[in-house]
């Protein structure tokens, strides 16, 4: 049974772009351990590019700097400002 276009069905989002149909698995958002919010974004480590700076300004990613270690956090909570993961 196919789900209507643009609606979720069994954990998938079904989209139609012209003649092309796309089905994407919906991944659960990561929950902040400090406040419980799901408004979290990935932290990007490395020297930022023009595109990554623009994405950070739009709130799509957080910039983590050039140094990364095994204990560097992977997520940033937009609700409370906590770095985690």
Protein Blocks (a to p, Z undefined) as FASTA:
>chain_A
ZZdehiaeehiacddehjbccddddddddddfklopabdcdddedjddfklmmmmmnopa
ccebjbdcfklcfbdcfknopaeZZ
